């Protein structure tokens, strides 16, 4: 495990992690699964609960489609979010004749994809099979309450922490100045919210496809 050199490393991941990000496509593919699985599990309409867990009919077909959906949704999310932001960074670097790492688009896609791992614990509170909010004060120990509250705070902080992780990648893999990074941060925050709505629509379509194919009543 990499040594944390500052408090920022705990939230934004160690600088060494960012430095190791490269332009290899092979190590990006698992990142699609990381993001797709995260999105599907966090969606309010659960394919996993409604169609797969406990199912005895068409298990192979359902599992195969579920795996395909994971990779497709992951790819769409990672590509549609990170590629335009990377292009913006490259444009700003080229305009001001500043350094930016070769293969930066793939590097930023990796940073976005694998930064989701930091937020996997929030699935416990947003997934239908996780903790139920209404049970927070019903026969739950103080320790469990603390864990649930911590997870909720962490879920709320995702909107700030995840862009921060990506901006650290930008800072380490390029020489953009402060003003340019502030512009990237503003665009990133806006684009992240817009793209999340689009991915939510894709997740709804995916759920409806399962419901149509396997006739959920």
Number of C-alpha atoms within 10 A of each C-alpha: 3 10 9 13 10 10 10 14 17 11 13 21 21 19 18 13 13 22 12 9 19 20 18 12 12 8 13 22 15 16 24 25 22 21 27 27 19 21 21 24 22 18 17 14 17 18 20 19 14 14 22 17 10 10 12 9 11 11 14 11 10 19 14 11 13 20 13 14 19 21 20 16 23 26 22 17 24 24 20 17 22 24 17 15 22 21 13 17 23 20 14 19 18 13 9 11 11 14 13 20 15 13 13 22 20 22 28 26 27 28 25 23 26 18 22 18 13 15 17 17 14 22 19 17 18 19 20 17 13 11 16 13 13 7 10 16 10 9 8 11 10 11 9 12 16 13 11 19 15 13 20 17 12 17 19 12 12 16 13 12 18 21 20 19 22 25 20 21 24 23 17 16 20 18 17 23 13 10 9 15 18 13 13 21 17 12 14 22 15 11 17 20 12 12 15 14 12 15 17 15 12 15 22 17 12 19 21 16 12 18 15 11 10 14 10 10 5
